[in-house]
């Protein structure tokens, strides 16, 4: 395995991960040149064993919750291990959907970098935080990535989750920036290569469901209010519901991909209904899909789902 794209996920974002994996093959005329694998949270006992234990996150001590919407995030550091520290990998969150050809990213000149990505948006980006939600990796240069070991250090208060996720543990000279279009934050334009529906509260498949993610608790008055809310009422109490995405085209693109997955038997209606029952997918999802016109077909190649496989830990 010389080239592989990975999608990491947990049970709450399963449908997004399947669609993300499908979109990579669908939209690449070079689909035969790389593999796609799903890295599933359920397959990594070292995550489950830490349930409720206290770890360091953005300078604060918080309990680890496997039921959180984003409990999969440590797994974005697994690809070098899974590839035996050889070859090239792209790793994306389960809310990142290829619009362009991921092979262009996998096969590009990395200019001597171990990692290519973009900066985070807002104040975190201004403070030098990288967005590890989409990364291009030269696995041979990342032999120090030992995910389980680094994860354990969060609970010994030696590593802060935010420093790890923001790539602050890496030497800056080993990181280069790629174009923002490879991780386009809630922006879909003709230039977009990968659409990242990064604003969790408006993820298109969640509209109307109760919020089940941790909001950022910044070191200001609002952060104090959020911390007080959590301590008094519980992890997700009083956080409201997911809102519609402000860009209908992004909702249409996501559900158009789901429609194709249903038509090809990649996902079944029964699975979508089960995701709806568990409040992982909005309850009107099938009605939304039924109203959609088909997406324009991808140019110049057959669909290649047969090479997408779920990575199961040994």
N, C-alpha and C positions, 0 to 999 in steps of 0.2 A: 504494500500500500504506500505509494509515493505521494499521492495527492488525495486529501479527504476534507470534506466540509462536515462540521459537526453542529448539531443543534442540541443544546442542553435544556432540560425541562424537569418539572415535577408533574404530579397528577392533575394539578389545577390548570396547568397550561398545556395539557396533552394535545388538544385539538390544534392550538397554535403551532406547536412543534411539528406535528404531522404536515400541516399546510406549509410551514417554512421549509421543511425538507423537500416536499413535492415541488415547490416553486423554484428551488435551485436547479433541479433537473429539467423542469418544464421550460425554463427560460434560457437554457444554455445549448447552443448548437454544438458544444463540445462535451455533452453529457457523458460520453463514453470514456472521457479522460480522467474522471475523478469519481470517488465514492461519496456517499452521504450517509452519516450515521446519527442516530438519536442517542444522546447520553441521558439516561433516565435516573432521576433522584432515587427511585425505589430500589435500585440495584447497588446502592452504596451504603453499607451498614454503618460506616463511620459517621455519617450524617445523622442517622436515626438514633444512634447510641448517645448523642448529646442532647436529646430532647429535654428542654427545661433548664439546662445548665447555663451558667452565666458566662458571657463572652464580652469582648471589648469591641465597641462599635462607635466610631466617631467620638472617641474620648469618654463614652459612657458605657456602663455595664448593663447588658440586656440579656434576657433569657433567649436561648435558641429555640425557635419554633418551627418544626418541620411542616406544619400546616400553613405557614405563611406563603403568600403568593409567590415570593421570590426565594424560597429556600434552596433552589437549585444553583444559585449564583456561584458557589465555590467550584462547581463542576466545570466552569469555563476554563479552568486551568488544567483540566485532565488530558486534552488532546496530545501533548508531547509524550506523556506516559503511554497512552493508548497506541501511539504510533512508534513505540520503542525508540523515541528520540531520533527519528529519521523522517525525512521528507517535509512536505509543506502541509499546513492545516489552516483552514478558516473555521472559526467558531463564532456562533451567533446565539443570541437569546431567542426564545420561542415566540417573540413578538416582532421578529425581523423577517421580512419577506422579499426575496429576490425579485427585482424587476429587470435587471440586466443579467449579463452572463458572468457568473461567479468564477468561471475559468480565467477571465481577464485578471481577476485579483490573485487567484492561486498561482498563476504562471508569471506574474510580473517580476521585474527586477526589484529586489528588496534593498538594494544599495547597501549591503552589509549589515542591515538591521536584523535583530532577532524578532522584533515585533513591529507591525504597522497597524495603526489605528487612528482615531481622531481625538480631539480634546472634548471633554464634557462641556455642556452649555452652562451659561450663567456664571455664578460666583465660583462654583467648583472648577470650572474651566480656567477662570482667571487666576485661580490658586494653583494651577499646574496639575490638575487631575485629568487623567486620560479616561476615555470611554472604552472600557474593556468588553462592552456588549457586542462589538464586532471586532475581531482581531484576525490579522494574517500572521501566521507563526512559522518561523524557521525552527523546526523541532530540535534539530541537532544543536542549536545554540541555547536551548532552554532545559538543559539537563538538571539544573537546580530546581526546577518546578516539581515539587513533591506535594501534591494537593493534600493528602491526608495529614502529613506532617505539619504543613502550614496552618491547616484548619485547626489542629490541636493547639497550636501556639496562641490562637485567639482566646482559648479558655484558660491559658496560663498567663494571659494579659501581656504577652510578649509581642503580639502582632495585633494591630487594629484592623478590623474588617475593612473600613473605608480606605486605609492606606493600601491594603492588598488589592481590593477591587479597582482602585484608581491607579494601580501600577506604580505606586510610590516606593515599592520594595525593589524595583528594577533600576539598573543604572540608566540614567537618561540618555546616554550616548548609544544605547542599544535599541532605542525606540525612534521610529520615524513616523511622520504623519502621512496618511493617505487622504484622498479627496473626501470631503464631507459627504458626497453623494453615496459613498459606500456604507454610510451609516446615517441616513437622512432622517433627522428627528421630526416625525410627524409632518413631513413635507414630501409631497409626491409631485414631481415635475418631469418634463421630458428628459432631464439630466439624471434623475434618480437611478441609482444602481441597486440599492437595498433600502427599502422602506422600513423604518423602525417606529412602530407605534409606541413611543417611549413614555408618553404621558399616561400612566397607568389608569387614571380615572376616566379616560375616554377611549380605552381599547375597544374596538368595534364589536367584538363578540361578547362584551360584558355589560352592555347598556342595560340599566334598570336593576342590576343585581346589587346586593349590599356589598359595600367595600370590604375587602379582606386582605389588605396589604398595610404595611407599616408606613405611615407618612414620616417624612424627615423631621426630626426634632432638633431644630437648629438652636444655637446658643443665644437665643433672644427671647423676648416676651412670648411670642407665639409658640416657640419651642417649649417654654415653661408651661404654657396652657395645655399643649398636647401631652406633655409628660404627666401633668396632673390628671387629665382626662383618663389616660391609660391606667394610672395607679388606682383611681377611684372607681372606674366603670368597666375596665377590661380592655383587651388589646385593640379591638375594632369597634367598640361602642361609640355611638354618636358621630361616626364618620360619614354617614349618608350612603348614597348609591352612586354607582357608575353612571356617567353622563354620556349622551351621544357624542360621537366624534364630530368635531366642527367641519371636517372635510368629507362630504358624502362620497367623493371619489375613492377615498381610502377605505371606507366601509364597503363600497361596491367591489373594490379589488380583492379584499380579503374574502368576502362571501362568494365572489366569482370563483376563486380558487377552491373554496370548500365545495361549491357546486360541481366542479370538475372531479374532485376527489370522490364525491358521492356517485357520480355517473360512472367512474372507472372502478368502483368497488374498493377504493383505497380506504375509505371511511364508510360505514354503514349508517343508515338512518337510525337504527337502534342505538348505535354508539353515540350519535348526536343527541338523541333523546335522553340517554343516561347522563351525558354531560350537562344537559339542561336540568335534569332532576337534582343533580348534585350542586347546582348553582355555579358551575364552572363556565357555562355558556348561557347567554340570554335566552329567555323562554320563547321568544318569537323567531328564533334563528331559522327554522325551516320555512316559515312564512316569508322572511326576508329573501331566502334563497329562491323560493318559488317565483318571486316577482322579478328576479334578475334576468336580463338578457345575457347570453354567453359572453365571456371575455373574447377578445380577438385572439386567434391562435398564435402561438409563438412562432417566430420566423425560422424556417429552414431546417427543422430537425424533428424526429419523432419524440413523443413524451417518453421519459426514461425512468419511471418510478421503480422498475424492477431492480435497480441497483441501489435503492435506498433500503437500509436495514437498521434495526434498532440494536444499539450496542448494549449487550448484557454483560455485566461484570462477572469475571470468573469466580 
